[in-house]
Structures are given as C-alpha cells and as structure tokens.
Amino acid sequence: AVVYGERRYTYRELEERVDRLASRLRDAGLQKGDRVAFLCPNTPPMLEGCFGVPAAGLVLVAINTRLGKGEVSYIVEHSGAKMAFVDAELEDLLEDVEGVEVVRVDDTGEEGDPYEDYLADGSPEPVESVLEDEEETISINYTSGTTGRPKGVTYTHRGAYLSALGNVIEIGMGYETKYLWTLPMFH
C-alpha cells in the first residue's frame, strides 16, 4: 500500500495505522465534526490523516505546505482546528497559533517520533462510525489566497466517494488493472 523510501506498509499495516490514528483522536476528546489540521508534505502520516481523521468522525483540514506563516495561521484559526499535525520542517509556521494541540511529525516511522508515539497509544481496532449522512463534511479545502485571504470550501463524504468512482471510471480501472495506487480523496 505504501512505498516511501525504505519504508513499506502493506494494506493491512496501513489500515492498522489509520485505525490507531482514529482511535487516538477519539481518545483525545475530539468530538464529531471537530477539525484536525495536517501540515505535512506527501508522506505516510499525511496519507494516514486523509483516512484516519474522517474515520474518527472529524473534519480534515489539509494545508498546502507552500503557504506562508500568515496564511497557515489564518487557515488553522479560521477552520476552527482543535488539533494540528505538522511536519518538523514546517513547525515554525504554527508558532503563532494558540489554543491548538500540535503533534510534530518527524517522519521517521520509528519510536521516539512524536507522531509515531501518538499512534502507538491508539487501538489497532477500527472505531465505530459516527457518520449519519453522506452529506456530512469530510474536509475543508482552502485556496492559496492569491487574491486575498484563503477561502475554505467544504467537501462531503458523498463528494469524496463520487470523485473516487469517477477516477476509477476515467482511467478504466478494473479487477485486472495493475496500477499500484490509492484512490485520491481529492479531485
């Protein structure tokens, strides 16, 4: 499922990591619909966030890593994020944000990495779904703010599902397809 440098995760291992994240987020006291920001490049933790945050019944706020400190701070505050996961190299972009629990991601995949330690405290069992309607928000996607402040657009569980199906149809993916990829959540 994941090939990243020397790291390899099977689909079962990826599912366990996603379940641990979802479980840990619930144990942290976050409630259905709370926002969780991720400020990470395309790394395994970011992939896990794309699935683990919604699995916990929370709303993902994935932040563009190319934005400046002011834009990042604005997005975290505007979205109402209660928690943020941030790549160690981008941590300074969140130093002015207050009232948000921050978990640093060193992206090592090893014990001692704050993100890995956070996952280790979660359960590998799937959490019970709290989704009641397919039109509930799965993520808030922000523009880059080129003509003013970044603007957030809500994306629904239904929209993510239909986008994934559209991608399968567009590339003609079937049971015999040999592509090794994960359906993107965002189109």
C-alpha positions in Angstrom: 0.0 0.0 0.0 2.8 2.4 0.8 6.3 2.6 -0.6 8.2 5.5 0.8 12.0 5.4 0.9 13.0 2.4 2.9 9.5 2.1 4.5 6.9 -0.3 3.2 3.4 -0.8 4.6 1.0 -3.5 3.4 -2.7 -2.6 3.2 -3.2 -4.3 6.5 -0.5 -2.3 8.1 -1.8 0.9 6.6 -5.3 0.1 7.9 -3.9 -0.6 11.4 -2.1 2.8 11.4 -5.2 4.6 10.2 -7.3 2.8 12.9 -4.7 3.8 15.6 -4.9 7.4 14.5 -8.7 7.4 14.5 -8.8 5.7 17.9 -6.2 8.1 19.4 -8.0 11.2 18.1 -11.2 10.0 19.7 -9.4 9.2 22.9 -8.0 12.8 22.8 -11.6 14.0 23.4 -12.3 15.3 20.0 -16.0 15.3 19.1 -17.7 14.5 15.8 -17.2 17.4 13.4 -14.1 18.9 15.1 -11.4 20.0 12.7 -7.9 18.5 12.6 -5.3 20.2 10.5 -2.4 18.5 8.8 0.6 20.5 7.6 2.7 17.8 6.0 4.1 17.0 2.6 3.1 13.8 0.8 4.3 11.5 3.4 2.8 8.4 5.1 1.4 10.4 8.0 -0.4 12.7 5.6 -1.9 9.7 3.8 -3.0 8.3 7.2 -4.5 11.6 8.1 -6.6 11.5 4.9 -8.3 8.3 6.1 -7.9 8.4 9.9 -9.4 11.9 10.6 -12.6 11.1 8.7 -12.8 7.6 10.3 -12.8 9.3 13.7 -15.8 11.4 12.5 -13.6 14.5 12.3 -13.0 17.0 9.5 -9.6 17.1 7.8 -8.0 20.4 7.1 -5.1 19.6 4.8 -2.9 22.7 4.5 -0.7 23.5 1.5 2.9 23.2 2.6 3.9 26.1 0.3 1.9 28.7 2.2 3.5 31.3 4.4 3.1 31.6 8.2 0.3 34.2 8.0 -1.8 32.1 5.6 -1.2 28.9 7.6 -2.1 30.6 10.9 -5.2 32.1 9.3 -6.4 28.7 8.0 -5.9 26.9 11.3 -7.7 29.6 13.1 -10.5 30.2 10.5 -11.2 26.5 10.2 -11.5 26.2 14.0 -9.0 23.3 14.1 -8.6 21.9 17.6 -5.5 19.9 16.7 -2.7 20.1 14.1 -0.2 17.6 12.9 2.9 19.3 11.5 6.0 18.1 9.8 9.1 19.0 11.8 10.5 21.1 8.9 7.3 23.2 8.9 6.8 23.6 12.6 7.7 27.3 12.7 4.7 28.1 10.5 2.5 27.2 13.5 4.4 29.0 16.2 2.0 32.0 16.4 -1.1 29.7 16.6 -2.6 29.4 20.1 -5.2 27.1 21.6 -4.4 24.2 19.2 -2.8 21.0 20.3 0.2 20.3 18.0 1.8 16.9 17.3 5.1 17.1 15.5 5.8 14.7 12.7 9.4 13.8 12.4 8.5 11.4 9.6 10.9 8.6 10.8 8.4 5.8 11.1 10.2 4.9 14.3 9.6 5.0 18.1 10.6 8.4 19.5 9.0 10.3 16.6 6.2 12.2 18.3 3.7 11.2 15.6 4.7 7.5 15.9 4.4 7.7 19.7 0.9 9.3 19.3 -0.1 6.4 17.1 1.3 3.8 19.5 -1.2 4.9 22.1 -4.2 4.2 19.8 -6.1 0.9 19.3 -5.4 -1.1 16.1 -9.2 -1.9 16.0 -11.5 0.0 13.7 -13.5 2.7 15.5 -17.3 2.7 15.3 -18.6 5.1 12.6 -20.5 8.1 13.7 -21.4 9.2 10.1 -25.1 9.7 9.9 -25.4 11.3 6.5 -23.3 11.2 3.3 -23.5 15.0 3.0 -21.6 15.5 6.3 -18.3 17.3 5.8 -15.2 15.2 5.3 -12.7 18.0 4.8 -12.3 21.7 4.4 -10.1 22.6 1.4 -8.6 26.1 1.3 -7.5 28.1 -1.7 -4.0 29.6 -1.7 -5.4 33.0 -1.1 -3.8 34.6 -4.2 -6.5 37.3 -4.3 -7.0 37.8 -0.6 -7.4 35.6 2.4 -7.6 31.8 1.7 -11.1 30.6 1.3 -12.4 27.3 2.7 -14.7 25.0 0.8 -16.4 22.1 2.5 -16.2 18.7 0.8 -18.6 15.9 1.8 -18.2 12.2 2.2 -20.5 11.8 -0.8 -18.3 14.1 -2.9 -15.2 12.1 -1.9 -16.9 8.8 -2.8 -18.1 10.1 -6.2 -14.7 11.6 -7.0 -13.0 8.2 -6.3 -15.5 6.4 -8.5 -15.1 9.0 -11.2 -11.3 8.4 -11.1 -11.8 4.6 -11.5 -14.1 5.2 -14.5 -11.8 7.8 -16.1 -8.8 5.6 -16.1 -10.7 2.4 -16.9 -9.6 0.7 -13.7 -10.9 -2.8 -13.3 -10.2 -6.1 -11.5 -7.3 -6.8 -13.9 -5.7 -3.4 -13.7 -2.1 -3.5 -12.5 -1.9 0.1 -11.1 -0.5 0.4 -7.6 -2.1 3.5 -6.2 -4.6 4.6 -3.6 -7.7 6.4 -4.8 -7.2 10.1 -4.1 -9.6 11.7 -1.7 -9.4 15.0 -3.5 -10.1 15.7 -7.2 
